[in-house]
Amino acid sequence: MFRLALALGLACFLVVAQQPDPALEKAITAHQAGDLDTAIAAYREYLKSKPADVTALTNLGAALSRQGRYDEAIQTYKAGLKRAPANPGLSLNLALAYYKQGNMPQAAKELNALLALTPNNQQAILLLGDSWLQMGENERVIKLLTPLQTQHPEDLALDYMLGSALLREKREYDGQKVLEPIFRRGDSAESHLLLGTAKVNAADFAGALQEFTKAVSLNPNLPSLNEWYGQALMATGDTAAAAKAFQKELELNPANFKSNLNLAVILKQDSEYEKALHHLDVALRVRPGDLRVRYQQGTIFLAQGRVDDARQELESILKEAPQFTEAHVTLATVYYRLKRKEDGDRERSTVLKLTAEEQARQPKGDK
């Protein structure tokens, strides 16, 4: 696969010390053999007597990360960085742990700090690009990767990521130029995914669905494919199949933003409110403060009868985005539920005003 969300499969670095202490050697041997429980216990026992050993801290974090115990791994890496603040391997491992946890903003922060130390670290650059891509920061991805792409024009992972960002910004011409090496490889899941993405941007959802269906038949495990496939299925009315596609994407990448958000919308429609809220919480970890996610949370609070929680969320959203018409509509309903008729009437008036303004902006057809 081309995309560096193969970072999802990256293991954190294991450091093999030269002539290690026998107790540390025992932990490393168990670690290399895949016996993580024994390795973790041995590292922790060793660290009781040598708590400042950076090799042991690095490896303990790596073992914890491989078990999916990211909170513990993060705390371990931070302890190591207090003792070796300029250690690139530790910094990259910390960023990877945040990335795999789905905390893209924090992963990006750590990667930026790492690149200040090692500006030519290509692995860190690509991982930062993928973190931003998942956060929807497409312009940042383009700015970061364009100089690198001119230096490595045949790096397909880099081409795929940069081209994806360009297509998401609806810069089809630039995107296709960057992606030409991939299209030259013929009938691949990647090429169909990228063609489908362009068709989604053009609102040709039926055409996009054909491209994504071909891509799924070639490689159903391609990162982000099932996210786009689900969106096309949802847009063409097949929500049951869309939910399965989003679930498949989340099996491959539990932090995928749009799959979490869209699956939550479908679950909400099926009155599966707690499951929906879980996916919205994950989405907010990837893109903190996202108004679409918070709006969905507010509508679920209202459906659950948590009317005051819904009020607080919607009022907070509208302070940031006063033109958010749907939030005004829902807030009017909330106010009426709370017997606050005057506030509800005010929100309805705001909705009518915003709707009239939107209609006035629409191009007028021939009479």
N, C-alpha and C positions, 0 to 999 in steps of 0.2 A: 504494500500500500504506500501511497505517496505522502499522505498527510502526516505531519508530525504529531498528531494525536496518537501516533505510535508511541508518543510519550506516555500514553496510558499503559503501555507495556514495558516502559523503562524501569529497570530495577535501580534502587538507590545504590550508590557505590559501596562496595565492601572493601575495606582496607586490610591488606595482609601485611602485618608488621615484620620487619627484619629481626630475626632471633627474638621472638616474643617471650614474655614470661610464660612458664608452663600453664598457668591458670588461664591466661589469655589465649594461648595456643589451643587449649581444649575448647574454648568458646568458638574460636574461628573455625576449627575443624568441624564442629557440629553445624555451624552456620553454612559452610561450604557443602556439607552433606545434605542440607535441606532440613535438618532437625532443628527447627526454629525454637521450639519450646525449651529444649536443652540449651541452645545457644543463648537465649535471652536470660535464662536463669544463671548461666555461667558468667555472662557479661556483668550482670548485676552483682553477683557475688564478688567478682574481681574488682568492681568499682567501689565496693565498700572500703577496700584498703587503698585504692588508688583512684579517687573520685575525679582527678584532673586529667586522666589519660584520654586524650582526644581520639585515639584509635578505637578504644573500647566504646566511647560515647557515639562515635560515627557508626560503628558496626551495630551497636544496640539499636540505634535509630533505624538503620536499614532493615534489621530483622523485624522490628515492630511494624514498620511500614509494609513489609511483605505480608504481614498478617492482617493488614487493613486497620491497624491500631494507630491511626494517624495522629490523634491528639497526643498520645504518649510519645510517638516518634518526634513530633514537633517540639515538645518540651525537652526531649533528649538532645536534639540538634541545637536548640537554643543554649542549653547548658554547655555544649561543646564550643559554640561560638563565643561564649563569654571568656573561654580560655584561649581560643584561637580565632579572633575576630576576622582575620584576613585569610581564612582557609576556604579556597574556592570549592573544594569537594563537599565540605559541610554545607556551604551556602546553597549549592545546587541541590543537595539532598533535601534541605529544608524547603526550597521552592517546589521540588517534586512532591513532597508530602502535602503541601498546601494544594498543589494542582490536583493530586489524586483525591484529596478530600473534597474537592469542588470549590475551594475558596480561591477563585481566580484573582480577585483584587489583591489578596495578600501574596499569592504566588508571583504576580506581576511586580509587586513592590520588592520582593526579595530578589527577583531576577534583575531588576533595574540596579539594585545595590551591587549584585554580583558583576554586572557588566561595567560598573564603575571601576571594579578591580581588574577585570579581564575583558576589555572591550571587544576582543576578537573571538570570544568564546561562542562558536557557531551553535553549539547545542543550546546554550542559554538564549541566544537570539531567536532561534526557531521556537523554543518553548515559550518565550515571551510573546512572540507573534501569535502562537496558538492560544495562549491565555487571553490576549486581547481580542482575537477572533471570536472566541466563545463569549466574551463580554459585549460583543457587538461594536467594538472599537475599530472599525474597518479602516478608517483614515490613519490611525496609528500604525496598523499593520502595514499599510502601503508605504508609509514614510520609513518604517523600520527596515522593510525587506527590499525595497526597490534598489538601493545601492548594492546590497548583497547579491541580488539577482543578476546585475550586470557583471559581477565578478565570477559568478557560478551559473552561467546560462543553462547548463544541462542538469542542474540539481532539481530533480523532479519533485522532491518534497517541498522545496522552497517555491518552485513554480506553482505547485498545486495550492499552497497556502496563499501566496500573493494573488494568484488568479482568482481564487475564491473571494478574497476581500474586494478585488476590483469589480467582480460580477455583483456582489452584494451591494456595492455602491452604484450599480447600474452603469458602470463604465465598460460596456461589452467589448468595444473595439480594443481598448488597452488590455482587458482581461484575456481576450482571445489571442492577442499577440504573445502574451506571457505563456499561455497554455498550449501554444502550438506544438511544443515537443511532446506533450501528452496526447494531443489529438492525432499526431503522426503515428502513434503506437497502435492505431486502429481501434477495433471494437473492444473497449474496456469499460468496466464499471465506472471508473473515474471520468471518462469522457462523457458517458451518458448522464452522470450526475451533474456535471458542469453545464451540459446543454439544457438539462431540465431546470437548473437554477436560473439560467438566462430566460427560459420560458415563463417561469414564475414571475420574474421581474417584469415581463411583458403582459402579465395577467392571463397568459395562455395556460390555464391549469390542466385542461384536457391533454394538451400537447406535452406538458411537463410530466403528467402522470404516465404517459407512454414511455418517456425517457427513463423515469425512475423505475418503472416496472422492468425495463430491460436491464438497468443497472443491478437491481435486486436479483435478477436471474443469474447474473454473472458473479456477483460477490455480495451476498446479503449482510456481510459483516464489515463493509466499508464504513469507517467512521463518518458520521453526519448524514449518511445516505437515508437511513430510516427516519431521521428528523424531517428531511425534505419530502420523502415519500408520504409520510403521515400528513404533512401540510397539504399536499396535493389531494390526497384522499379526503381530507376534511373539507377542502374547498369545493370538491365535487360531490359532497353529500354523504360519503361513506364513513361515518364516524366510528362504527364498530371496527372496521379495518384500520382506520387511522389510529385508534387506541392501541391496537396490536403493534403497529409500526413504531409508535412512540415508546411502548414498553420494550420493544426489541432494541431501540437506540439506547434506552436507559440501562439495559443489561450490559451494553458495551461501554457506555460512558454515563454513569449515574448523574453527572453534573450537567448534562446537556440542557441548556436554558430553555429553548423553545419546546423541546419534548416534555419537560416538566410543566411548563406553562400550559401548553395545549392539552396535555393529558389531564391536568387539573380542571380545565374548562369542561372536558368531556365527563369527568367524574362528578363534577358539580351538577351537570345536567341529569346524571343518574342518581342524584342525592347522596353520593358517596363523599360527604363533606370532610370527614377527618382525613381520608386518603388524599383528597384534593388539597387540603391545607398542608399536608406533608410535602407534596410536590411543589407547592408555592414557596414553602420555607427553603427548599433546596434552590429554587430559582433565584430567590433573594440573596442567597449566599454567593451566587455567581454574579449577579448584577444588583448590588444593594440599592434599595430605594426605588427600583423600577416601578413606574406608575401603573403599568398594566397589571403587574403582579399584585400590587397593593389594592388596586380596584377589585380584582377578583376576590381577594381576601375580604374586602368590605361587603361584597355581594353575598359571600358565603356566611359571614357573620349575620347578615340580615335574614338569610334563609334559615339559620339555626335559631333565630329568635334572640340573638345577642345584639339587640337594636342599638344600645348605646355604644358598644364596641364598633358597630358599623358606622355610627355617626362620627365618632372620633377619627376613624380611618379616612372617611370620605371628606370630612372637613380639612384634614391635614393634606390630602391630595389636592384639594381645590385651592389651598393657599399657594401651592407650588405651580398648579396648572389651572388657572381660572377659566380657560377655554375648553376644559374637558367636559363636553356636553353630557356624555353618559353618566359621569359622576354626579352632575347636577340632577339628572333624572332620578337616580337612585337615592340621592340625599333628600329630594322632595318626598319620596315614599317613606324614608326614615322619619322625617319630621312629622308627617301625618300619623305614622304609627305612634309617635311620642306625644300626639295631641298638640303639636306646635303648628297650628294651621297657618299662622302668619308667616313663619319661616318656610313652610312648605309652599305657600303661594308665591313667595319671593323666588324660590328655586324654580318653580314652574315658569315664572315670568322670564327668568334668566335663560331657561331652555328655549323659550319661544324667540327671544332676542338672538341667541346664538344660532338657532336654526335659520332664522331669516337672514342673518349675515352670511351664513354658509351658502344659502340659495342664491344670494345676490352675487357671490363670487363665482358661481357656476357659469360657464360659457353659454350664451343663449343660442339656441338652434335657429335655423331658418324658419321664417313664418310662411 
